[in-house]
Amino acid sequence: MAPARGRLGWTGLLLMALQLGQPALAQTETRTWSGTGQILSGHGQGATVQLIVETGGGRIWTQSGPALNAPFSGGHTSVNSGDGTWQIQAQGDQLFITFYRGEQIIRWQLRPTSAAPSPSTPTDVSTGAPEESTALPVQELVIPVLSLPTNP
């Protein structure tokens, strides 16, 4: 009997770990970023140019400017597209993007302009003022598996 309870205990813990990890995976909101950049060299040097990109679901793509549609999970990445080479770096609440097309180099600093709708802020009934949010951090449960009982 004890081994069966042990397996159920491990199974229960593993299922719980998977369920706790699901909300973090589900947070794939689409975010729109925009900003003005400058042509640093090449054709149009010194001019300013606008760029709008969207991120979400592990991808980044342009809504304006040169075509880009590539995997992106934050951090720093370099992507070759048909139009040129993109270097993308997420830093805090900003995206720094440098685009190389032949001798032309364009650099942008983008900020978020929108995100997927979030739930409305609750209101304190007694005062009519918005309640203070006490969001809890998302935590990941990691359970080391040393050995599982086997059936003979």
C-alpha positions as a Markdown table, in Angstrom:
| # | Residue | x | y | z |
|---|---|---|---|---|
| 1 | Met | 0.0 | 0.0 | 0.0 |
| 2 | Ala | 2.7 | 2.5 | 0.9 |
| 3 | Pro | 4.3 | 2.4 | -2.6 |
| 4 | Ala | 0.9 | 3.1 | -4.2 |
| 5 | Arg | 0.4 | 6.1 | -2.0 |
| 6 | Gly | 4.0 | 7.2 | -2.8 |
| 7 | Arg | 3.2 | 7.1 | -6.5 |
| 8 | Leu | 0.0 | 9.0 | -6.0 |
| 9 | Gly | 1.8 | 11.6 | -4.0 |
| 10 | Trp | 4.5 | 12.0 | -6.7 |
| 11 | Thr | 1.8 | 12.1 | -9.4 |
| 12 | Gly | -0.2 | 14.7 | -7.4 |
| 13 | Leu | 2.9 | 16.8 | -6.9 |
| 14 | Leu | 3.8 | 16.6 | -10.6 |
| 15 | Leu | 0.3 | 17.5 | -11.7 |
| 16 | Met | 0.3 | 20.4 | -9.2 |
| 17 | Ala | 3.6 | 21.6 | -10.6 |
| 18 | Leu | 2.3 | 21.5 | -14.2 |
| 19 | Gln | -0.8 | 23.4 | -13.2 |
| 20 | Leu | 1.2 | 26.1 | -11.4 |
| 21 | Gly | 3.3 | 26.5 | -14.5 |
| 22 | Gln | 0.4 | 27.0 | -16.8 |
| 23 | Pro | -0.6 | 30.6 | -15.9 |
| 24 | Ala | 3.0 | 31.7 | -16.7 |
| 25 | Leu | 2.8 | 30.1 | -20.1 |
| 26 | Ala | -0.6 | 31.6 | -20.8 |
| 27 | Gln | 0.7 | 35.1 | -20.4 |
| 28 | Thr | 1.4 | 35.7 | -24.1 |
| 29 | Glu | -0.3 | 39.0 | -24.5 |
| 30 | Thr | 0.3 | 41.0 | -27.7 |
| 31 | Arg | 2.1 | 44.2 | -27.1 |
| 32 | Thr | 2.5 | 47.1 | -29.5 |
| 33 | Trp | 5.7 | 49.1 | -29.4 |
| 34 | Ser | 6.5 | 52.4 | -31.3 |
| 35 | Gly | 9.1 | 55.0 | -31.5 |
| 36 | Thr | 11.2 | 57.3 | -33.6 |
| 37 | Gly | 14.6 | 56.3 | -34.9 |
| 38 | Gln | 17.4 | 57.9 | -36.8 |
| 39 | Ile | 19.2 | 56.8 | -40.0 |
| 40 | Leu | 22.8 | 56.7 | -38.8 |
| 41 | Ser | 24.5 | 56.0 | -42.1 |
| 42 | Gly | 23.7 | 55.4 | -45.8 |
| 43 | His | 20.8 | 56.7 | -47.9 |
| 44 | Gly | 18.8 | 59.3 | -45.9 |
| 45 | Gln | 21.5 | 59.8 | -43.2 |
| 46 | Gly | 20.3 | 62.1 | -40.4 |
| 47 | Ala | 16.6 | 61.6 | -41.1 |
| 48 | Thr | 14.2 | 60.3 | -38.5 |
| 49 | Val | 11.9 | 57.4 | -39.1 |
| 50 | Gln | 9.0 | 55.8 | -37.2 |
| 51 | Leu | 8.7 | 52.1 | -36.4 |
| 52 | Ile | 5.8 | 50.1 | -35.0 |
| 53 | Val | 6.3 | 46.5 | -33.9 |
| 54 | Glu | 4.2 | 43.9 | -32.1 |
| 55 | Thr | 5.4 | 41.2 | -29.8 |
| 56 | Gly | 3.5 | 38.2 | -28.4 |
| 57 | Gly | 3.4 | 34.5 | -28.4 |
| 58 | Gly | 7.1 | 34.3 | -28.7 |
| 59 | Arg | 7.3 | 36.3 | -31.9 |
| 60 | Ile | 8.1 | 39.9 | -33.0 |
| 61 | Trp | 6.7 | 41.5 | -36.2 |
| 62 | Thr | 6.6 | 44.9 | -37.8 |
| 63 | Gln | 3.4 | 46.9 | -38.4 |
| 64 | Ser | 5.3 | 49.6 | -40.3 |
| 65 | Gly | 8.8 | 49.9 | -41.8 |
| 66 | Pro | 10.9 | 47.1 | -43.2 |
| 67 | Ala | 9.4 | 43.6 | -43.0 |
| 68 | Leu | 10.1 | 41.5 | -39.9 |
| 69 | Asn | 8.4 | 38.4 | -38.6 |
| 70 | Ala | 10.6 | 36.3 | -36.3 |
| 71 | Pro | 10.9 | 34.4 | -33.1 |
| 72 | Phe | 11.5 | 36.6 | -30.1 |
| 73 | Ser | 11.3 | 35.8 | -26.4 |
| 74 | Gly | 12.9 | 38.9 | -25.0 |
| 75 | Gly | 16.5 | 39.5 | -24.2 |
| 76 | His | 18.8 | 40.0 | -27.1 |
| 77 | Thr | 18.5 | 38.5 | -30.6 |
| 78 | Ser | 19.8 | 39.0 | -34.1 |
| 79 | Val | 17.5 | 38.1 | -37.1 |
| 80 | Asn | 18.2 | 38.1 | -40.8 |
| 81 | Ser | 15.2 | 38.9 | -42.9 |
| 82 | Gly | 14.7 | 39.5 | -46.6 |
| 83 | Asp | 15.1 | 43.3 | -46.0 |
| 84 | Gly | 18.2 | 43.2 | -43.9 |
| 85 | Thr | 19.6 | 42.2 | -40.5 |
| 86 | Trp | 17.8 | 43.2 | -37.2 |
| 87 | Gln | 19.4 | 43.4 | -33.8 |
| 88 | Ile | 16.8 | 43.5 | -31.1 |
| 89 | Gln | 17.4 | 44.0 | -27.4 |
| 90 | Ala | 14.7 | 44.2 | -24.7 |
| 91 | Gln | 15.8 | 46.3 | -21.7 |
| 92 | Gly | 13.2 | 46.9 | -19.0 |
| 93 | Asp | 10.2 | 48.6 | -20.7 |
| 94 | Gln | 12.0 | 49.5 | -23.9 |
| 95 | Leu | 13.1 | 47.8 | -27.1 |
| 96 | Phe | 16.3 | 48.9 | -28.8 |
| 97 | Ile | 16.3 | 47.9 | -32.4 |
| 98 | Thr | 19.1 | 48.4 | -35.0 |
| 99 | Phe | 18.5 | 47.6 | -38.6 |
| 100 | Tyr | 21.3 | 47.0 | -41.2 |
| 101 | Arg | 20.4 | 47.2 | -44.9 |
| 102 | Gly | 23.5 | 47.4 | -47.1 |
| 103 | Glu | 25.3 | 50.6 | -45.9 |
| 104 | Gln | 22.2 | 51.9 | -44.3 |
| 105 | Ile | 22.0 | 51.6 | -40.5 |
| 106 | Ile | 18.8 | 52.7 | -38.6 |
| 107 | Arg | 18.5 | 52.7 | -34.8 |
| 108 | Trp | 15.2 | 52.9 | -32.9 |
| 109 | Gln | 14.3 | 53.1 | -29.2 |
| 110 | Leu | 10.7 | 51.8 | -28.8 |
| 111 | Arg | 8.3 | 52.0 | -25.9 |
| 112 | Pro | 5.1 | 50.1 | -25.4 |
| 113 | Thr | 2.0 | 51.8 | -26.6 |
| 114 | Ser | -0.6 | 49.2 | -25.8 |
| 115 | Ala | -1.1 | 45.7 | -24.4 |
| 116 | Ala | -4.0 | 43.2 | -24.3 |
| 117 | Pro | -6.8 | 44.4 | -22.1 |
| 118 | Ser | -6.3 | 43.7 | -18.4 |
| 119 | Pro | -9.1 | 43.1 | -15.9 |
| 120 | Ser | -10.7 | 46.3 | -14.6 |
| 121 | Thr | -9.5 | 47.7 | -11.3 |
| 122 | Pro | -11.9 | 46.9 | -8.4 |
| 123 | Thr | -13.5 | 49.8 | -6.6 |
| 124 | Asp | -13.8 | 50.3 | -2.8 |
| 125 | Val | -17.5 | 50.5 | -2.2 |
| 126 | Ser | -17.2 | 52.7 | 0.9 |
| 127 | Thr | -15.1 | 55.4 | -0.8 |
| 128 | Gly | -15.7 | 54.9 | -4.6 |
| 129 | Ala | -11.9 | 55.0 | -5.0 |
| 130 | Pro | -10.0 | 52.3 | -6.9 |
| 131 | Glu | -8.7 | 49.6 | -4.5 |
| 132 | Glu | -5.0 | 49.1 | -4.1 |
| 133 | Ser | -3.8 | 46.1 | -6.1 |
| 134 | Thr | -1.9 | 43.4 | -4.2 |
| 135 | Ala | -0.7 | 41.3 | -7.0 |
| 136 | Leu | 1.3 | 38.3 | -6.0 |
| 137 | Pro | 4.4 | 37.4 | -8.0 |
| 138 | Val | 4.2 | 34.4 | -10.3 |
| 139 | Gln | 6.4 | 31.6 | -8.8 |
| 140 | Glu | 7.5 | 28.4 | -10.4 |
| 141 | Leu | 7.5 | 25.2 | -8.4 |
| 142 | Val | 10.4 | 22.9 | -9.2 |
| 143 | Ile | 10.3 | 19.4 | -7.7 |
| 144 | Pro | 13.5 | 17.4 | -8.0 |
| 145 | Val | 12.8 | 13.8 | -8.9 |
| 146 | Leu | 15.5 | 11.6 | -7.4 |
| 147 | Ser | 13.9 | 8.2 | -8.1 |
| 148 | Leu | 10.4 | 6.9 | -8.6 |
| 149 | Pro | 9.3 | 3.5 | -7.4 |
| 150 | Thr | 9.0 | 0.9 | -10.0 |
| 151 | Asn | 6.6 | -2.1 | -10.3 |
| 152 | Pro | 8.3 | -5.5 | -10.5 |
